[in-house]
Amino acid sequence: MARIIAYQQATPDGEDLLLGTQKTTGGTNQTNPTKNFTVDAVVQAGVGYTAYTALITQVGGAAPVATVLKNNTGYTYTWARTGGGTYTITASGNAFTVNKTIVFNNNGIDNGGGNTPPQWTRTSDTVITLTTGGIDTAMQNASFEVRIYS
């Protein structure tokens, strides 16, 4: 067996594997098998949610543009402008589970939209709608995070 100081130090990636024991409950012939777990799975189990986090900028009649900071949800997202001051984020699957989805957002740098953050509504399992009171260009580097709890 190698000494612990013989191993190089590294920063783990979400897909890296950790060795662990999965506890089995119940029954008389209980086994606790050794398994591999991804770093992402261990983190998600610890915090209890996945997240999509981005900085959003919207100008004129264009759809919002997202600079994605984190997305460990397993879904892809598309932003659209559906009317003046109304925008949607659409997931590639049923990401936005009822009573398990929450959004944190603000309007970033104020471009005339006032200091009121965009209001969000879970429209369906695949769509969240943001409104800025009918005002376009109200979000510049706005923070947007959706958390989906397990």
N, C-alpha and C positions, 0 to 999 in steps of 0.2 A: 504494500500500500504506500502511495506517495505521501510525503509530508505536506501539510496544508500550505506551507510557505513555498512549495514547488509549483503551485498553480498561479497563473497570471491573473491579475485583477482586470475586470472588464465591466462595462455598463451594460446591463441586460436589455434586450429588445423584447417587445411584447410577445413575440413568437418563440423566444428561447424557452427551453424546458427546465423545470425544476423537478428533482426527485423527491417523492413524498409517499406517505402511506394514507390510503383512503380508508377511513373508518367505516366499518359495516356494523349496522345495528340490528338487533333482533336475532332470533334463532339460537339453537344450541351449538351448531357447528360454525361459529363465527370466524371469519377470516378477515384479515386486514391487509389486502394486497398492496404491494409496492407498485406505484404508477408514476408516469410522467405527467406534469401539469404545466401549462403555459404560464408565463409571467402575467399575461393579460387576464387569464382565468382566475388566478390567485388574487389579483388586484380587484377584479369585478366582484368576487365573492366577499372580499373585505369591505368594499364601499357599498355594494348592493345595487349599483346602477352602471349603465353605459352612458356615454355622453357624446354629443356632437357640439363642438365649440368653434365659433368663427367670429371674425370681424366683418361687419356688413357695411357696405357703402352703396347708396342708391342715389342716382342723379337723373333729374328730369323725368322723361317717360320710359326710362329703361328699367329692366329687371334689376333687383339688387345683385351686387357682386360680392361673393363670399371669399374671404381669405381663411381657409380652414386651418385651425390650430390643432384640433384633435377630433378624431372620429373613430371610436372603437365600438360602434353600434352594429356593424356588419351590413349597413345599408348605405346607399348613395342618395344624395339629396339634390333637388333641382329648385332653384329660386325663380319666381315669376312675378310680374306686376300685373294685377288683374283690374286695376282702376287707380284713379288719383289717390295716393296715400294708402293703397291696399296691396298687400303682397302675400304670396304663399310660398311655403317651403313644402315640397312634396317628396316623400320617402319612396324608395324603390320597393318597399314591402310594408307590411303592417307594423310599423315601428312605434306609433304613438298610441300605446295601449291606454284605454280609459282608466282613470284613477291611478295610473302609474307613470304619468308623463307630466313634467313640469318645465317651464321655460323661465330663464332669467335673461333680461335684456335691458338695454338702455339706448339712447339715441346718439351716443358718442359726442363728437364735436357738434355744437348747435349751429345748424345752417338755416335757421329761420323756422324750424319746426317747434320751437318752444322747448321747455325743459321737461315736458312730459314724455316718459318713455313710450315707445310703441306698445299698444295693447295686443295681447295674443289670445287666440281662441283655438282650441283643438277642434278642428272642423270634422275630422274623421280619423281613422286609424292610420291614414297615409298623409294627411294634410294638416298643417298648422297655418292659420291666417294671422298676419300682423297688420295693424292699422295705425296710421299716424295722424288721424284727424283730418284726412283728405289732403294732406300736404305732402307733395313729393320733395325730394332732396332734403329730407329731414334726418337722414341717417348717414353719418360719415364716421367710419371706424367705430360703428356701434357694436357693443358686445352682444353676442347672442349665444346662449347655451341651452340646449334641450337635454334633460336627463330622463332616462327611461329606467325605472326601477324594476327589479326582478321580483 
